[in-house]
Amino acid sequence: MHVVVETWTPKPAFFAADEKARNDLFAGIQEAMKQLAEIGVVTLGWGRAEPASHSTSYEWFAVWQAPSKELADVFLDGVENSGWYAYFEQSNVVGELRSVEAVAAEHVALEVEAK
């Protein structure tokens, strides 16, 4: 299973958009979410980032689950095509969800990369 964690902050273009444009954007996203669910890409939830030590500077987040990297990529292509990035400054994290033990073992085995 892959996860996609999106973090974003509205750009000035979002604040300049009228209510209809904002509603249209989110109506399109809700429709796309239904289609994504049919192929197994589902949202685990959205929220507003709370201040915390070492937290991201982005204000909002969403967490998605996809059955494969290919479907995570389909999701991200859809985000791009939706016009979302015209309204939001965003950073994404995409990866396979694995056990703590497996990731810890990879960290222990890390070596300094030659530059």
Buried (B, 14 or more C-beta within 10 A) or exposed (E): EBBBBBBBBBBEEBEEBEEEEBEEBEEBBEEBBEEBEEEEBBBEEEEEBEEEEEEBEBEBBBBBBBEBEEBBBBBBEBBEEBBBBEBBBBEBEBEEEEEEEEEEEEEEEEEEEEE
